[in-house]
Amino acid sequence: MDYPDFEIIIVSDTHIDKDFKGARVKIISTVPLNPGQKRDMAIDQAKGEVLAFIDDDVYPHKDWLKNALVNFSDTEVAAVGGPAITPEEDSFLQRASGLVYSSILAGGNYAYRFIPKARRQVDDYPSCNFLVRKEIFQETGGFSTNFWPGEDTKLCLDITKKLKKKIIYDPRVLVYHHRRPLFLPHLKQVCAYALHRGYFVKRFPETSLRFTYFIPTLFLVSICLGSFISSIFAPLKFVYFAVLVLYLLSVLISSSFFGLRMIFPLAIGIILTHLVYGFYFLKGLMSPKLEEEI
């Protein structure tokens, strides 16, 4: 890490059998807790003015801290995030998962979270690459939630809505995020994202009640309704299948830009991501409570 003064705090509910003697590393052992609870616990041990959060399947670019801290020269900036890109050493199916997330058909307006895009102000950002002023974090009460994933959505809302402070996305604040490979591990992660985002439409509508999050569900419902309606009204069958063919062609064309070897895994990954996200978003939307709140 190309930065002169930082400390590392690892919060783990499993034994870490590694000697960090001589390094600036502190290990906190816990019972099994979710990431938000662990991070809240670590803050009491942190000495710095800025807290930098990173996940256990993520590692930073050497200029991560140096590039992030430039943004804090603006006193209105409370937090900074950046892209979590897929490292080249990931397996073929891991890299395919990363391409699904960063593709325009699956990542959409949020592809900047997975590949570097233009600097911008945001109001919701993942905690796998998130830096925040310690005083701001303490003023909001920290993550202070059992949600996971989604603990970062609550914190970002507290920063932007309650405190009226800025969160900046800077493409130079770069980390590398090992992906869950296609298909099942990737889709399990999509299930969790979609379930919480659907529930957050009711719980945190300020940043979750957005049309883009509804698109996969509308797609899923359209497929089901279209199949039923076209079976009753024969003239609509051609229109229904024509739309499906256009969708499949757009997925294949989009996937072809990443090489012949990647076309079919990526295309299938995008389609399954749409369907799974659509179903679990609807499930979250219809849920009176999630397990974390029961």
Secondary structure, DSSP 8 states (H G I E B T S, - for coil): ---SS--EEEEESS------TTSSEEEEE-SS--HHHHHHHHHTT--SSEEEEE-TTEEE-TTHHHHHHGGGGSTTEEEEE--EE--TTS-HHHHHHHHHHHSTTTTGGGGGGTS----EEES---TTEEEEEHHHHHHHTSS-S--SS-HHHHHHHIIIIIS--EEEE-TTS-EEE----TTHHHHHHHHHHHHHHHHHHHHSHHHH--HHHHHHHHHHHHHHHHHHHHHHSTHHHHHHHHHHHHHHHHHHHHHHTT-HHHHHHHHHHHHHHHHHHHHHHHHHHH-S--GGG-
